[in-house]
Amino acid sequence: MTQKQGPIESGVPMESVPALEEREQNQPSGSGIRDTIQGLGTGPSEAIPCDVRGPLIKESSSLNQGAELKCTISELLTQWDDEQLFQLTKLYRERLKQAIEERVEGLSWMLRQEGHFSGQDQERFTELGRKGNRTEISTLFFSLVSGKGSRARRVMWESFVKMRNELPKLDKILKEIQELGPDPHEYIKIARGLCALPIQLKDVQQKHKETLGAQTETLRVNTILMREKVKFFPLVDRYAELTLISTVRDRRLVEHELLARGRDHEDWREKHLRGELEKIRTDQLFQSSFSRRKSKSGSSAAVAGVPGIGKTTMVQTIVHDWATGILYQHLQFVFSFKFRDLNSINCRINLRELILDQYPYFGNILVEVWKNPDGLLFIFDGLDEFKHRIDFADSRRDTEPQHMCPDPEWRCEVSVIVYSLIQHRLLPGCSVLVTTRPTVLHLLEKAEISVWAEILGFIGEERKEYFCRSFEDQTVAAAVFKHVEENEILYTMSYNPSYCWILCLALGPFFTQRNRDPQRVPKTITQLYSYYIYNILKNHGCEIESLRDVLLRVGQMAFRGVSEKKIVFTDGDLINYNLQPSQFLSGFLMELLEREDCARSVVYTFPHLTIQEFVAALAQFLNPHPGDILKLLTEAHSTTDRRYDVFLRFVAGLSSPASARGLEEFLGPFPHQTICRVIDWVKKEVKFQFGNAGRATGKRSLLNTLHYLFESQNRGLAQATVGSVETLSFGELRLTPIDCTVLSHVIGLCDTIKHLELDRHFIPCEGLQRLGPGLHKCQELGLGSNDLGYSGVKLVSAALRDPECKIQRLRLGRVGLTDSGAEDLASALSTNRSLTELDLGSNSLTDRSVPALPRLILNLPCLEWIRLEGNQFSSDGQNQLKLLQGTRPRLRLDLEKSQCIDIPARGMGIFWPVSALHFKRARSQFKSQRPERFPAGA
């Protein structure tokens, strides 16, 4: 989500080119590139300072592969004059600041070599680099260059070309510029200026801004903790920053968003920290260097995000900022629609009627509005909720009249209007913003989209900020957040604002009561949602008769929605389940279902999909005649698209007394027969899945059943099903941090784990941290081909230090192990007496680790075999390691079998092996020679 506009680069001078600045100030409004919006810089980066002595690589050879590109960047630089280069810098400045953060010192060194920076300037960069503030050092760089004149600016761009291979974001920007070519008019198209508003439209624009400003100035929040049914907060007070990136995930989600996003969030975050992703602000979705248009007749942007991540609030913020003069002031009018409202339109309609339904004060003036489509922005929120499918790959839409909408008066299906606006067949030149869940993003693959973006949610301190904003008492806020931080599952959920809202509402009462019972504070997802519903019942349950019966009917409707992937309900749906719309006058139902009135109908939605799934699960325990619940559970578990995953976890969790206790106070006891059947089903399913875990699909099903076990918190059931399990194999299966928490729980219940295979899991460090407490119980531990890095290896070292460590065989091949990690391992193994086989192959060990490895080997009296092939030892380093076999004749030491080519390492007095064919050859030899009892780890 966007940062508010404000003073630019506080405390740092902006561009200072007197001659060009003076000419720029004398240009009239609408002079194209000069009117580029200069917004705030992005937030601080966590990038790592660079080694300024590193190589300065010449212009990327990858560009030579594109024969269709006429000019290289170097050639373009020679064609642009000083003014054009100044305008180019101005347009890309904010993105460039983010792109060069990791290598500012190297760039400044290059400018010093050319005589543009002084030694004192270089010292300022070095000092800021020590402090780790990458954003500030990047800002200083541009500030100094702008004060040094046009020649320094040109050298800066030449330095960008030399450094591009080390900076992925910079390389991306340079490729974009190269595609646009030398014509300055291409850049002017990107940054169109303000167009004068005709006098006859000024009154209606003022009315429109006042209307939108009033509609969007507050956030509506349900308040289950108090007698007030709904509370409104100023948008600016409750607004918390989110991370938005200028791309979307490269795979479609087929899993439930609650589960999958924890995994993707960590992966994308790591990608960003490695410098491959660019942050984008909402003021950059249009009219910025990001928005290079596919179509010459307009610009469309698509923003993806999972449920509750903040898409609708982002739209509200954009509309509010436009209405109050903060954002996109080159636009004359903004029209915002929700797809869920468009679902109620069942007849042919035209764009004029569509707008007048929502904004009747436009009347006949719309004819004038259409005359300048460049000044219009249409927003469509929630494509995933639209009941009609819009196929952008259907070529008939551009040839057959029934699929076309050529002008605003043309009557057609509403889906055709949306299609025509996005594709710029209708009102060419307008801007369009579409938001959607990732699950239907593929529908837009063939659309004319200029900017793709995704909301990642909260990162780092942004989570804590949300909790602080949600409680007036900061002591309570700190206590709730501390509990969430300490609970792995709850913390993993807290990247999402909607989950944070549920966490605050469910946990708040436990930290505001003086005599609270710490044992009852929710620890599982089922317990959390149970207390969420419990608080609704406590505060609003007395407002409605036959509470159990009403909740059962709501749950049955919710279950049908889960089965049909339906999240928007109508009055007709309520009536089908004997729920009268008039009952929504009660606070009880207003908390369970959100009612939304639109121009043509009323629709209802649960506050979040997971609340719908929980109420659907709860209904199974409220039905006095549950029927064949075993059949229902078995069929739901066997569904291949996993739509029932969270529902089944809630069913298993509600069989636990800890989850059911509070709800039974208001709803009466749950049927004992239902509870027993659910427990029996979980027991049977876990045992069955353990016997069917050989295939990848079987491993995923097994993992799901372990989640049911975890949610049930039934220790007796767990001991009966997994207590005697000796092997847990989840190789090549992606694990989320929540998955790792569940596995840790299961490992803790097992007597002894002979084999724990987690190779090729893409386990994030956070996930390994969750597994940490149980790793020492495993006799054979496979972690090969996971990007563990230094922090991950430290967690493994902690398991090896455990006095009760049982690990005999350890696979750490291809895990990113470095020399510092080898030191940690050597230290951890100094007291270990269990390890017999150790695979450290295909890592990044160099001669620097040669002193540590002998200590590691000599301190392990039981060690019989160690693999070190595929690392980066020089021939001298290898020879030193081979001498160890003389001191330990029975030790088998696998090193490189191919000849090493020694070349000097940069800045070091050692030699590194380089051989392109070496790795495959050594690996094939290793496969034929390693002990059979030790499976491949990399």
Helices and strands as residue ranges (DSSP letters): H 18-25, G 32-35, G 61-65, H 73-79, H 82-99, G 101-103, H 104-113, H 119-131, H 134-148, H 150-163, G 164-166, H 168-180, H 184-190, G 199-201, H 202-216, E 218-222, E 230-234, H 235-238, E 243-245, H 257-273, G 282-284, E 299-304, H 311-323, E 333-338, H 339-342, H 351-358, G 360-365, H 366-369, G 373-375, E 376-381, G 383-385, G 395-398, G 401-403, H 414-422, E 431-436, G 438-444, E 451-457, H 461-470, H 474-486, H 488-493, H 497-507, G 508-511, G 518-520, H 525-540, G 541-543, H 547-564, E 569-570, H 571-576, G 581-585, H 587-592, E 594-597, E 602-605, H 609-619, H 629-637, H 645-654, H 657-667, H 672-690, H 696-712, H 715-722, E 727-729, H 737-749, E 753-757, H 765-771, G 772-777, E 778-782, H 789-801, E 809-811, H 819-828, G 829-831, E 837-839, G 847-849, H 852-858, E 865-867, H 875-882, H 884-887, E 892-894, E 902-904, E 911-913, H 918-929
